[in-house]
């Protein structure tokens, strides 16, 4: 239960960081749409009652962690904070499945050096999370277009030189994977 409480606190902090980032990019638009800051705050709160103490505590946590820099007149997101925002977006990533399968396979092949084992494991688990299946130890397969998502993940984990993607029209055990991905009728 304590672990669950920690993850909720962490999630709130990440949301604040994300909304600060979004609102910072939209401040110019708030001149045209004066209710924009209010709408952003409501998106953060999801129609919950605003708790100023909680918000200040979470903002203080972001400052202490080095994700934001707070001055008297502004809040700025640091490079570390921007990196954390991208990882937050990574957690929400989903691959859109087209209406019809194009009968092509996407093979993601990677050979990440041993001294970057954590990155390799994180990348592997993200592929599982997105619905990829393991074809061989460092080869994963997926039937739908996903190049943009894989490129984004490679950038986040800083593993671009070690990851390649192949588009294949036929694989040896195609029927097996068609069943696994529910592509057969």
PAPA-161841 format. One record per residue: residue number from 1; residue in one letter; x, y, z of N, C-alpha, C, O in turn. Coordinates in nm, 4 decimals. Atoms other than C-alpha are relative to their C-alpha. Layout:
REM residues N
- NUM,A,X,Y,Z,X,Y,Z,X,Y,Z,X,Y,Z;
...
//
This chain:
REM residues 185
- 1,X,0.0826,-0.1188,0.0000,0.0000,0.0000,0.0000,0.0872,0.1254,0.0000,0.0551,0.2226,-0.0684;
- 2,X,-0.0904,-0.1150,-0.0032,0.2858,0.2395,0.0779,0.0584,0.0251,-0.1386,0.0747,0.1399,-0.1799;
- 3,X,-0.0547,-0.0116,0.1340,0.4301,0.1696,-0.2653,-0.1030,0.0625,-0.0943,-0.0682,0.1436,-0.1801;
- 4,X,0.1073,-0.0551,0.0809,0.0917,0.2488,-0.4241,-0.0153,0.1497,0.0265,-0.0373,0.2271,-0.0666;
- 5,X,0.0095,-0.1408,-0.0370,0.0785,0.5803,-0.2342,0.1143,0.0778,-0.0649,0.0936,0.1881,-0.1156;
- 6,X,-0.1148,-0.0658,0.0614,0.4281,0.6669,-0.3591,-0.0230,0.0188,-0.1497,0.0078,0.1250,-0.2038;
- 7,X,0.0199,-0.0118,0.1445,0.3313,0.5955,-0.7210,-0.1048,0.1064,-0.0315,-0.0936,0.1737,-0.1339;
- 8,X,0.0980,-0.1057,0.0217,0.0256,0.8250,-0.6884,0.0644,0.1369,0.0160,0.0378,0.2274,-0.0631;
- 9,X,-0.0705,-0.1268,-0.0211,0.2448,1.1047,-0.5501,0.0876,0.0292,-0.1211,0.0871,0.1409,-0.1729;
- 10,X,-0.0885,-0.0163,0.1140,0.4954,1.0514,-0.8301,-0.0800,0.0360,-0.1250,-0.0373,0.1210,-0.2032;
- 11,X,0.0826,-0.0271,0.1161,0.2173,1.0509,-1.0908,-0.0512,0.1436,0.0034,-0.0515,0.2110,-0.0996;
- 12,X,0.0445,-0.1386,-0.0112,0.0778,1.3814,-0.9587,0.1120,0.0962,-0.0348,0.0900,0.1943,-0.1058;
- 13,X,-0.1150,-0.0858,0.0278,0.4239,1.5364,-0.9724,0.0290,0.0011,-0.1497,0.0559,0.1070,-0.2065;
- 14,X,-0.0245,0.0080,0.1439,0.4723,1.4145,-1.3296,-0.1074,0.0774,-0.0764,-0.0768,0.1443,-0.1751;
- 15,X,0.1067,-0.0734,0.0672,0.1328,1.5567,-1.4286,0.0226,0.1501,0.0095,0.0048,0.2221,-0.0887;
- 16,X,-0.0262,-0.1431,-0.0157,0.2206,1.8972,-1.2858,0.1103,0.0422,-0.0955,0.0978,0.1445,-0.1629;
- 17,X,-0.1108,-0.0314,0.0893,0.5490,1.8940,-1.4774,-0.0487,0.0068,-0.1444,-0.0125,0.0983,-0.2183;
- 18,X,0.0522,0.0042,0.1361,0.3670,1.8008,-1.7972,-0.0871,0.1220,-0.0283,-0.0736,0.1844,-0.1336;
- 19,X,0.0894,-0.1142,0.0234,0.1021,2.0713,-1.7570,0.0738,0.1328,0.0042,0.0345,0.2270,-0.0647;
- 20,X,-0.0824,-0.1212,0.0033,0.3631,2.3350,-1.6777,0.0637,0.0122,-0.1379,0.0684,0.1205,-0.1961;
- 21,X,-0.0604,0.0019,0.1322,0.5362,2.2330,-1.9992,-0.1012,0.0431,-0.1064,-0.0716,0.1283,-0.1903;
- 22,X,0.1032,-0.0320,0.0977,0.2131,2.2490,-2.1991,-0.0416,0.1460,0.0122,-0.0533,0.2166,-0.0880;
- 23,X,0.0457,-0.1376,-0.0179,0.1036,2.5773,-2.0460,0.1070,0.1002,-0.0415,0.0741,0.2067,-0.0939;
- 24,X,-0.1081,-0.0884,0.0424,0.4448,2.7345,-2.1078,0.0006,0.0181,-0.1498,0.0315,0.1267,-0.1989;
- 25,X,0.0060,-0.0084,0.1454,0.4064,2.6587,-2.4754,-0.1238,0.0718,-0.0500,-0.1296,0.1133,-0.1658;
- 26,X,0.1265,-0.0586,0.0425,0.0567,2.8039,-2.4808,-0.0283,0.1374,0.0594,-0.1383,0.1904,0.0437;
- 27,X,0.0251,-0.1292,-0.0646,0.1004,3.1276,-2.2897,-0.0361,0.1066,-0.1029,-0.1247,0.1884,-0.0783;
- 28,X,0.0326,-0.0982,0.1035,0.0975,3.3325,-2.6081,-0.1443,-0.0180,-0.0468,-0.2133,0.0799,-0.0749;
- 29,X,0.1377,0.0268,0.0425,-0.2289,3.1653,-2.7055,-0.1007,0.0439,0.1047,-0.2172,0.0665,0.0719;
- 30,X,0.0936,-0.0400,-0.1048,-0.3810,3.2618,-2.3700,-0.0433,0.1455,-0.0157,-0.1446,0.1858,0.0414;
- 31,X,0.0423,-0.1373,0.0293,-0.3933,3.6224,-2.4899,-0.1249,-0.0052,-0.0875,-0.2179,0.0733,-0.0690;
- 32,X,0.1154,0.0174,0.0883,-0.6347,3.5087,-2.7589,-0.1120,-0.0749,0.0727,-0.2298,-0.0430,0.0560;
- 33,X,0.0976,0.0808,-0.0733,-0.8067,3.2530,-2.5318,0.0259,0.0147,0.1492,0.1001,-0.0646,0.2071;
- 34,X,-0.0297,-0.0296,-0.1402,-0.8116,3.3982,-2.1791,-0.0323,-0.1136,0.0973,0.0242,-0.1184,0.2065;
- 35,X,0.0362,0.1094,-0.0912,-0.9685,3.0853,-2.0278,0.0947,-0.1191,-0.0106,0.0752,-0.2203,0.0567;
- 36,X,-0.0926,0.1108,0.0205,-0.6804,2.8670,-2.1418,0.0688,-0.0453,0.1283,0.0708,-0.1657,0.1539;
- 37,X,-0.0619,0.0474,-0.1245,-0.4927,2.8632,-1.8062,-0.0990,-0.0726,0.0908,-0.0642,-0.1726,0.1537;
- 38,X,0.1033,0.0663,-0.0802,-0.8172,2.7743,-1.6286,-0.0272,-0.1404,-0.0538,-0.0368,-0.2361,0.0230;
- 39,X,0.0271,0.1308,0.0601,-0.8838,2.4914,-1.8745,0.1152,-0.0973,0.0238,0.0922,-0.2160,0.0471;
- 40,X,-0.1150,0.0856,-0.0291,-0.5300,2.3578,-1.8272,-0.0031,-0.0494,0.1446,0.0227,-0.1666,0.1721;
- 41,X,0.0070,0.0393,-0.1406,-0.5723,2.3612,-1.4496,-0.1106,-0.1036,0.0202,-0.0929,-0.1978,0.0973;
- 42,X,0.1087,0.0970,-0.0133,-0.9040,2.1765,-1.4835,0.0416,-0.1354,-0.0576,0.0019,-0.2398,-0.0059;
- 43,X,-0.0496,0.1261,0.0549,-0.7334,1.9167,-1.7020,0.0886,-0.0699,0.1020,0.0835,-0.1921,0.1162;
- 44,X,-0.0859,0.0574,-0.1043,-0.4775,1.8672,-1.4245,-0.0840,-0.0553,0.1142,-0.0585,-0.1651,0.1637;
- 45,X,0.0796,0.0397,-0.1159,-0.7390,1.8471,-1.1540,-0.1086,-0.1011,-0.0349,-0.1588,-0.1714,0.0528;
- 46,X,0.1090,0.0862,0.0446,-0.9927,1.6523,-1.3611,-0.1246,0.0224,0.0847,-0.1829,-0.0711,0.1395;
- 47,X,0.1198,-0.0440,-0.0709,-1.2755,1.8442,-1.1968,0.0028,-0.0292,0.1494,-0.1029,-0.0365,0.2121;
- 48,X,-0.0134,0.0150,-0.1442,-1.1439,1.7835,-0.8462,0.0183,0.1380,0.0616,0.0559,0.2332,-0.0067;
- 49,X,-0.0185,-0.1267,-0.0691,-1.1336,2.0576,-0.5881,0.1495,0.0331,0.0053,0.2318,-0.0523,0.0381;
- 50,X,-0.1397,-0.0427,-0.0005,-0.8111,2.2574,-0.6147,0.0530,0.0029,0.1428,-0.0082,0.0624,0.2315;
- 51,X,-0.0641,0.0018,-0.1314,-0.5815,2.1949,-0.3194,0.1345,0.0713,-0.0130,0.2341,0.0132,-0.0561;
- 52,X,-0.1187,-0.0828,0.0145,-0.3287,2.4764,-0.3085,0.1213,-0.0564,0.0702,0.2317,-0.0519,0.0159;
- 53,X,-0.1133,0.0577,-0.0736,-0.1126,2.3088,-0.0438,0.0602,-0.1179,-0.0760,0.1822,-0.1315,-0.0850;
- 54,X,-0.0471,0.1171,0.0740,-0.0906,1.9903,-0.2471,0.0755,0.0438,-0.1251,0.1815,-0.0103,-0.1568;
- 55,X,-0.0647,-0.0490,0.1207,-0.0054,2.1811,-0.5634,0.1375,0.0580,0.0322,0.2349,0.0282,-0.0370;
- 56,X,-0.1283,-0.0593,-0.0403,0.2692,2.3817,-0.3856,0.0996,-0.1077,0.0438,0.2189,-0.0970,0.0155;
- 57,X,-0.0877,0.1095,-0.0424,0.4083,2.0615,-0.2310,0.0570,-0.0730,-0.1213,0.1768,-0.1003,-0.1282;
- 58,X,-0.0453,0.0690,0.1208,0.4218,1.8882,-0.5694,0.0957,0.0870,-0.0813,0.1938,0.0371,-0.1364;
- 59,X,-0.0882,-0.0918,0.0698,0.5776,2.1951,-0.7277,0.1358,0.0091,0.0708,0.2401,0.0145,0.0056;
- 60,X,-0.1244,0.0015,-0.0782,0.8356,2.2043,-0.4461,0.0799,-0.1265,-0.0252,0.2027,-0.1226,-0.0324;
- 61,X,-0.0668,0.1277,0.0288,0.9130,1.8380,-0.5136,0.0688,0.0064,-0.1365,0.1811,-0.0415,-0.1521;
- 62,X,-0.0608,-0.0155,0.1328,0.9743,1.9194,-0.8822,0.1240,0.0879,0.0065,0.2241,0.0602,-0.0595;
- 63,X,-0.1132,-0.0907,-0.0164,1.2046,2.2041,-0.7796,0.1168,-0.0715,0.0682,0.2312,-0.0604,0.0241;
- 64,X,-0.1054,0.0716,-0.0732,1.3976,1.9883,-0.5311,0.0649,-0.1077,-0.0864,0.1843,-0.1347,-0.0738;
- 65,X,-0.0492,0.1059,0.0874,1.4336,1.7145,-0.7912,0.0804,0.0562,-0.1173,0.1514,-0.0172,-0.1861;
- 66,X,-0.0748,-0.0620,0.1091,1.5767,1.9649,-1.0395,-0.0742,0.0016,-0.1319,-0.0140,0.0282,-0.2360;
- 67,X,0.0777,0.0010,0.1235,1.2952,1.9376,-1.2929,-0.0473,0.1389,-0.0404,-0.0674,0.1660,-0.1588;
- 68,X,0.0399,-0.1371,0.0291,1.1903,2.3017,-1.2640,0.0895,0.0952,0.0764,0.1526,0.0584,0.1755;
- 69,X,-0.0716,-0.1063,-0.0702,1.3556,2.6263,-1.1655,-0.1023,0.1083,0.0265,-0.1640,0.1605,-0.0664;
- 70,X,0.1028,-0.0950,-0.0391,1.1323,2.8636,-0.9731,0.0650,0.1309,0.0428,0.1537,0.1336,0.1281;
- 71,X,-0.0430,-0.1338,-0.0421,1.1933,3.2375,-0.9500,-0.1252,0.0733,0.0471,-0.2334,0.0147,0.0512;
- 72,X,0.1151,-0.0754,-0.0497,0.9665,3.5120,-0.8183,-0.1101,0.0136,-0.1042,-0.2284,0.0123,-0.0700;
- 73,X,0.0992,-0.0284,0.1043,0.7944,3.5667,-1.1520,-0.0268,-0.1149,-0.0958,-0.1182,-0.1062,-0.1778;
- 74,X,0.0173,0.1040,0.1012,0.8271,3.2411,-1.3405,0.0412,-0.1370,0.0500,0.1082,-0.1530,0.1521;
- 75,X,-0.0412,0.1386,-0.0202,0.8658,2.8681,-1.3477,0.0551,-0.0469,-0.1339,-0.0127,-0.0378,-0.2363;
- 76,X,-0.0614,0.0491,0.1236,1.1047,2.7223,-1.6042,0.0316,-0.1477,0.0152,0.0751,-0.1930,0.1211;
- 77,X,-0.0304,0.1432,0.0002,1.1445,2.3586,-1.6948,0.1444,-0.0194,-0.0419,0.1879,0.0353,-0.1433;
- 78,X,-0.1400,0.0267,0.0297,1.5034,2.2350,-1.6889,0.0118,-0.1070,-0.1071,-0.0876,-0.1689,-0.1451;
- 79,X,-0.0244,0.1057,0.0985,1.6592,2.0010,-1.9422,-0.0393,-0.1362,0.0584,-0.0984,-0.2194,-0.0105;
- 80,X,0.0368,0.1244,-0.0680,1.6163,1.7189,-1.6893,-0.1528,-0.0142,0.0048,-0.2062,-0.1234,-0.0151;
- 81,X,0.1461,0.0016,-0.0040,1.2484,1.8132,-1.6543,-0.0608,-0.0342,-0.1349,-0.1582,-0.1091,-0.1433;
- 82,X,0.0496,0.0303,0.1346,1.1968,1.8047,-2.0299,0.0187,-0.1477,-0.0325,-0.0675,-0.2099,-0.0945;
- 83,X,-0.0250,0.1422,0.0210,1.3525,1.4598,-2.0415,-0.1047,-0.0841,0.0738,-0.1545,-0.1832,0.0205;
- 84,X,0.0997,0.0732,-0.0793,1.1159,1.3428,-1.7671,-0.1385,0.0095,-0.0648,-0.2164,-0.0857,-0.0587;
- 85,X,0.1282,-0.0157,0.0691,0.8184,1.4823,-1.9629,-0.0098,-0.0990,-0.1154,-0.1138,-0.1618,-0.1358;
- 86,X,0.0007,0.0951,0.1107,0.9164,1.2747,-2.2641,-0.0222,-0.1417,0.0504,-0.0941,-0.2193,-0.0126;
- 87,X,0.0198,0.1331,-0.0560,0.9352,0.9652,-2.0448,-0.1432,-0.0183,0.0473,-0.1979,-0.1282,0.0384;
- 88,X,0.1398,0.0054,-0.0408,0.5904,1.0490,-1.9060,-0.0875,-0.0275,-0.1218,-0.1809,-0.1074,-0.1144;
- 89,X,0.0751,0.0231,0.1226,0.4576,1.0641,-2.2628,0.0242,-0.1421,-0.0504,-0.0655,-0.2036,-0.1081;
- 90,X,-0.0331,0.1359,0.0399,0.6333,0.7348,-2.3320,-0.0910,-0.0997,0.0710,-0.1312,-0.2003,0.0126;
- 91,X,0.0879,0.0889,-0.0759,0.4219,0.5744,-2.0590,-0.1407,-0.0064,-0.0556,-0.2101,-0.1064,-0.0367;
- 92,X,0.1348,-0.0043,0.0569,0.1028,0.6774,-2.2400,-0.0041,-0.0456,-0.1453,-0.1108,-0.0463,-0.2067;
- 93,X,-0.0074,0.0330,0.1414,0.2198,0.5609,-2.5823,-0.0794,-0.1256,-0.0347,-0.0756,-0.2262,0.0361;
- 94,X,0.0704,0.1143,0.0574,-0.0014,0.3305,-2.7852,0.0197,0.0058,-0.1505,0.0322,0.1139,-0.2079;
- 95,X,-0.0132,0.0056,0.1453,0.0341,0.2151,-3.1442,-0.1396,-0.0182,-0.0585,-0.2122,-0.1106,-0.0217;
- 96,X,0.1315,0.0087,0.0631,-0.2735,0.2775,-3.3573,0.0003,-0.1124,-0.1018,0.0899,-0.1227,-0.1857;
- 97,X,0.0134,0.1103,0.0945,-0.3879,-0.0288,-3.5446,-0.0896,0.0435,-0.1157,-0.2006,0.0920,-0.0937;
- 98,X,0.0843,-0.0371,0.1146,-0.5141,0.0348,-3.8970,-0.1180,-0.0961,-0.0145,-0.1190,-0.2051,0.0426;
- 99,X,0.1191,0.0816,0.0222,-0.8484,-0.1005,-4.0097,0.0356,-0.1331,-0.0664,-0.0187,-0.2377,-0.0309;
- 100,X,-0.0421,0.1211,0.0705,-0.6789,-0.3493,-4.2434,0.1499,-0.0183,0.0147,0.2264,0.0780,0.0117;
- 101,X,-0.1415,0.0340,-0.0092,-0.3470,-0.5264,-4.2038,0.0606,0.0068,-0.1408,0.0009,-0.0447,-0.2353;
- 102,X,-0.0660,-0.0137,0.1300,-0.1048,-0.4441,-4.4899,0.0837,-0.1221,-0.0384,0.1553,-0.1203,-0.1385;
- 103,X,-0.0693,0.1278,0.0240,0.0385,-0.7996,-4.4720,0.1517,0.0145,-0.0024,0.2216,-0.0555,-0.0756;
- 104,X,-0.1442,-0.0185,-0.0152,0.3834,-0.6739,-4.3771,0.0336,-0.0111,0.1476,-0.0469,0.0230,0.2342;
- 105,X,-0.0462,0.0181,-0.1373,0.5831,-0.7513,-4.0654,0.1081,0.1021,0.0321,0.1944,0.1321,-0.0504;
- 106,X,-0.1029,-0.0927,-0.0480,0.7875,-0.5044,-3.8649,0.0879,-0.0747,0.0992,0.0411,-0.1205,0.2035;
- 107,X,-0.0954,0.0675,-0.0878,1.0971,-0.6580,-3.7112,0.0911,0.1055,0.0604,0.1572,0.1803,-0.0117;
- 108,X,-0.0882,-0.0920,-0.0705,1.2796,-0.4549,-3.4489,0.1165,-0.0821,0.0518,0.0986,-0.1755,0.1299;
- 109,X,-0.1217,0.0736,-0.0338,1.6361,-0.5749,-3.4073,0.0897,0.0928,0.0804,0.1109,0.2080,0.0426;
- 110,X,-0.0881,-0.0857,-0.0797,1.8662,-0.4466,-3.1369,0.1140,-0.0793,0.0593,0.1011,-0.1974,0.0915;
- 111,X,-0.1202,0.0562,-0.0609,2.2125,-0.5135,-3.0032,0.0626,0.1111,0.0846,0.1568,0.1783,0.0426;
- 112,X,-0.0427,-0.1065,-0.0912,2.2635,-0.2791,-2.7089,0.1159,-0.0533,0.0839,0.1065,-0.1636,0.1377;
- 113,X,-0.1176,0.0478,-0.0746,2.6062,-0.3043,-2.5381,-0.0350,-0.0417,0.1438,-0.1286,0.0103,0.2046;
- 114,X,0.0234,0.0541,-0.1340,2.6257,-0.4948,-2.2085,0.0064,0.1061,0.1097,-0.0645,0.0948,0.2096;
- 115,X,-0.0097,-0.1020,-0.1042,2.7249,-0.1846,-2.0110,-0.1246,0.0903,0.0050,-0.1365,0.1758,0.0928;
- 116,X,0.1269,-0.0737,0.0006,2.3809,-0.0406,-2.1018,-0.1171,-0.0963,0.0200,-0.2216,-0.0844,-0.0440;
- 117,X,0.0980,0.1066,-0.0234,2.1863,-0.3377,-1.9693,-0.1378,0.0533,0.0402,-0.2400,0.0012,-0.0045;
- 118,X,0.1284,-0.0565,-0.0432,1.9172,-0.1248,-1.8021,-0.0791,0.0552,-0.1185,-0.2007,0.0376,-0.1268;
- 119,X,0.0670,-0.0535,0.1186,1.8406,0.0499,-2.1295,-0.0550,-0.1133,-0.0861,-0.1661,-0.1046,-0.1384;
- 120,X,0.0428,0.1151,0.0780,1.8208,-0.2833,-2.3073,-0.1245,-0.0639,0.0608,-0.2199,-0.0950,-0.0106;
- 121,X,0.1154,0.0602,-0.0687,1.5817,-0.4267,-2.0475,-0.1225,0.0903,-0.0092,-0.2337,0.0424,-0.0316;
- 122,X,0.1116,-0.0948,0.0086,1.3677,-0.1113,-2.0480,-0.0597,0.0005,-0.1402,-0.1817,0.0025,-0.1562;
- 123,X,0.0463,0.0021,0.1383,1.3467,-0.1148,-2.4264,-0.0790,-0.1274,-0.0273,-0.1863,-0.1228,-0.0874;
- 124,X,0.0672,0.1291,0.0187,1.2534,-0.4842,-2.4286,-0.1383,0.0012,0.0648,-0.2353,-0.0431,0.0033;
- 125,X,0.1285,-0.0010,-0.0699,0.9759,-0.4317,-2.1702,-0.0966,0.0974,-0.0652,-0.2174,0.0739,-0.0641;
- 126,X,0.0882,-0.0941,0.0695,0.8412,-0.1322,-2.3611,-0.0573,-0.0638,-0.1253,-0.1740,-0.0425,-0.1583;
- 127,X,0.0501,0.0706,0.1181,0.8149,-0.3447,-2.6743,-0.1105,-0.0983,0.0397,-0.2135,-0.1057,-0.0274;
- 128,X,0.1048,0.0905,-0.0502,0.6200,-0.6082,-2.4769,-0.1271,0.0783,0.0319,-0.2376,0.0374,-0.0038;
- 129,X,0.1131,-0.0829,-0.0417,0.3974,-0.3346,-2.3359,-0.0799,0.0507,-0.1205,-0.2021,0.0633,-0.1128;
- 130,X,0.0656,-0.0487,0.1208,0.3190,-0.2067,-2.6863,-0.0646,-0.1114,-0.0817,-0.1354,-0.0837,-0.1785;
- 131,X,0.0635,0.1113,0.0694,0.2141,-0.5542,-2.7998,0.0906,-0.0776,-0.0936,0.0433,-0.1673,-0.1635;
- 132,X,-0.0948,0.0756,0.0820,0.5269,-0.6761,-2.9791,0.0163,-0.1400,0.0591,-0.0040,-0.1614,0.1786;
- 133,X,-0.0333,0.1350,-0.0447,0.6131,-1.0442,-2.9601,0.1478,-0.0247,-0.0280,0.2043,0.0273,-0.1242;
- 134,X,-0.1411,0.0299,0.0179,0.9624,-1.1788,-2.9201,0.0145,-0.1060,-0.1089,-0.0447,-0.2136,-0.1006;
- 135,X,-0.0257,0.0922,0.1108,1.0810,-1.3457,-3.2406,0.1248,-0.0821,0.0292,0.1265,-0.2037,0.0101;
- 136,X,-0.1209,0.0605,-0.0546,1.4301,-1.4209,-3.1107,0.0447,0.0888,0.1142,-0.0243,0.1856,0.1463;
- 137,X,-0.0396,-0.0728,-0.1205,1.6277,-1.2888,-2.8134,-0.0008,0.1521,-0.0171,-0.0553,0.2222,0.0682;
- 138,X,-0.0046,-0.1445,0.0202,1.6890,-0.9407,-2.9558,-0.0726,0.0414,-0.1273,-0.0373,0.1408,-0.1909;
- 139,X,0.0825,-0.0318,0.1166,1.4334,-0.9438,-3.2354,-0.1466,-0.0100,0.0420,-0.1910,-0.1121,0.0947;
- 140,X,0.1420,-0.0031,-0.0314,1.0708,-0.8427,-3.1865,-0.0789,0.0243,-0.1275,-0.0300,0.0866,-0.2217;
- 141,X,0.0824,-0.0062,0.1199,0.7872,-0.8622,-3.4354,-0.1334,0.0679,0.0313,-0.1883,0.0555,0.1408;
- 142,X,0.1283,-0.0684,-0.0138,0.4753,-0.6531,-3.4919,-0.0606,0.0151,-0.1394,0.0131,0.0402,-0.2348;
- 143,X,0.0587,-0.0026,0.1344,0.2243,-0.6498,-3.7807,-0.0432,0.1374,-0.0521,-0.0792,0.1489,-0.1692;
- 144,X,0.0540,-0.1298,0.0406,0.1295,-0.2798,-3.7910,0.1080,0.1076,-0.0059,0.2114,0.0951,0.0597;
- 145,X,-0.0984,-0.1100,0.0076,0.3127,0.0435,-3.8828,0.0310,0.0574,0.1383,-0.0596,0.0863,0.2165;
- 146,X,-0.0419,-0.0468,-0.1327,0.5149,0.1636,-3.5828,0.1348,0.0712,-0.0050,0.2001,0.0848,0.0985;
- 147,X,-0.1308,-0.0623,0.0157,0.8233,0.3422,-3.7188,0.0156,0.1232,0.0883,0.1186,0.1401,0.1536;
- 148,X,-0.0092,-0.1219,-0.0800,0.7463,0.6739,-3.5479,0.0140,-0.0322,0.1488,0.0938,0.0300,0.2190;
- 149,X,-0.0053,0.0370,-0.1408,0.6890,0.5089,-3.2114,0.1367,-0.0574,0.0367,0.1920,-0.0238,0.1414;
- 150,X,-0.1318,0.0592,-0.0263,1.0117,0.3065,-3.2336,0.1070,0.1088,-0.0024,0.1970,0.1087,0.0816;
- 151,X,-0.0966,-0.1108,0.0046,1.2065,0.6184,-3.3354,-0.0056,0.0832,0.1275,0.0985,0.1226,0.1800;
- 152,X,0.0167,-0.0767,-0.1234,1.0643,0.8053,-3.0341,0.0619,-0.0738,0.1185,0.1322,-0.0131,0.1993;
- 153,X,-0.0551,0.0809,-0.1094,1.1563,0.5224,-2.7956,0.1527,-0.0030,-0.0069,0.2199,0.0091,0.0956;
- 154,X,-0.1460,0.0008,0.0170,1.5097,0.5024,-2.9398,0.0608,0.1307,0.0489,0.1657,0.1304,0.1133;
- 155,X,-0.0493,-0.1306,-0.0443,1.5550,0.8740,-2.8766,-0.0052,0.0128,0.1520,0.0905,0.0592,0.2140;
- 156,X,0.0167,-0.0115,-0.1451,1.4227,0.8575,-2.5205,0.1064,-0.0804,0.0736,0.1694,-0.0306,0.1670;
- 157,X,-0.0966,0.0867,-0.0674,1.6454,0.5659,-2.4219,0.1438,0.0216,-0.0477,0.2366,-0.0393,0.0055;
- 158,X,-0.1320,-0.0310,0.0561,1.9399,0.7049,-2.6258,0.0706,-0.1265,-0.0497,0.1856,-0.1540,-0.0152;
- 159,X,-0.0524,0.1262,0.0528,1.9897,0.3764,-2.8104,-0.0106,-0.0051,-0.1521,-0.0066,-0.1135,-0.2104;
- 160,X,0.0217,-0.0064,0.1443,1.9440,0.4919,-3.1711,0.1006,-0.0822,-0.0813,0.0587,-0.1524,-0.1733;
- 161,X,-0.0935,0.0755,0.0853,2.2682,0.3393,-3.3087,-0.0127,-0.1524,0.0131,0.0383,-0.2265,-0.0709;
- 162,X,0.0039,0.1434,-0.0280,2.1846,-0.0021,-3.1638,-0.1313,-0.0668,-0.0416,-0.1470,-0.1877,-0.0245;
- 163,X,0.1324,0.0541,0.0330,1.8273,-0.0460,-3.2924,-0.0284,0.0210,-0.1480,-0.0116,0.1313,-0.2001;
- 164,X,0.0350,-0.0048,0.1420,1.7211,-0.1252,-3.6493,-0.1400,-0.0570,-0.0173,-0.1869,-0.1376,0.0631;
- 165,X,0.1332,0.0507,0.0290,1.3825,-0.1891,-3.8026,-0.0038,-0.0511,-0.1425,0.0463,0.0134,-0.2345;
- 166,X,0.0104,0.0623,0.1316,1.3084,-0.4191,-4.0939,-0.1477,-0.0179,-0.0330,-0.2267,-0.0594,0.0518;
- 167,X,0.1345,0.0215,0.0495,0.9899,-0.4269,-4.3000,0.0051,-0.1234,-0.0889,0.0720,-0.1227,-0.1923;
- 168,X,-0.0056,0.1269,0.0733,0.9304,-0.7833,-4.4228,-0.1375,-0.0357,-0.0548,-0.2397,-0.0151,0.0106;
- 169,X,0.1263,0.0438,0.0610,0.6665,-0.9164,-4.6595,-0.0332,-0.1438,0.0358,-0.1493,-0.1844,0.0308;
- 170,X,0.0234,0.1413,-0.0325,0.7110,-1.2781,-4.5553,0.1012,-0.0439,0.1046,0.2179,-0.0048,0.1008;
- 171,X,-0.0882,0.0619,-0.0988,0.8535,-1.4662,-4.2581,-0.0286,-0.1500,-0.0010,-0.1358,-0.1925,-0.0440;
- 172,X,0.0126,0.1454,0.0057,0.9068,-1.8408,-4.2180,-0.1241,-0.0535,0.0724,-0.1991,-0.1326,0.0153;
- 173,X,0.1112,0.0528,-0.0795,0.6500,-1.9067,-3.9461,-0.1151,0.1003,0.0084,-0.1648,0.1325,0.1164;
- 174,X,0.0995,-0.1057,0.0106,0.3954,-1.6531,-4.0647,-0.1352,-0.0387,0.0593,-0.1977,0.0422,0.1280;
- 175,X,0.1317,0.0449,-0.0508,0.0836,-1.8566,-3.9797,-0.0059,0.0063,0.1521,-0.1072,0.0462,0.2097;
- 176,X,-0.0067,-0.0036,-0.1461,0.1927,-1.8860,-3.6178,-0.0202,0.1422,0.0525,-0.0968,0.1633,0.1465;
- 177,X,0.0094,-0.1380,-0.0457,0.2309,-1.5091,-3.5795,-0.1315,0.0652,-0.0421,-0.1812,0.1548,0.0262;
- 178,X,0.1332,-0.0501,0.0370,-0.0898,-1.4383,-3.7701,-0.1021,-0.0404,0.1070,-0.1893,0.0388,0.1429;
- 179,X,0.0898,0.0450,-0.1083,-0.2708,-1.6462,-3.5046,0.0257,0.0783,0.1273,-0.0684,0.1220,0.1936;
- 180,X,-0.0363,-0.0721,-0.1235,-0.0816,-1.4776,-3.2191,-0.0534,0.1433,-0.0009,-0.0976,0.1936,0.1024;
- 181,X,0.0471,-0.1374,0.0102,-0.1783,-1.1311,-3.3462,-0.1477,0.0076,-0.0441,-0.1997,0.1162,-0.0698;
- 182,X,0.1423,0.0069,0.0364,-0.5336,-1.2450,-3.4351,-0.0252,0.0615,-0.1371,-0.1179,0.1406,-0.1547;
- 183,X,0.0115,-0.0544,0.1344,-0.4872,-1.1661,-3.8032,-0.0716,-0.0963,-0.0942,-0.1082,-0.0577,-0.2052;
- 184,X,0.0688,0.0989,0.0834,-0.6479,-1.4843,-3.9390,-0.1481,-0.0015,0.0351,-0.1877,0.0296,0.1474;
- 185,X,0.1450,0.0036,-0.0226,-1.0200,-1.5256,-3.9783,-0.0455,-0.1389,0.0360,-0.1645,-0.1610,0.0585;
//
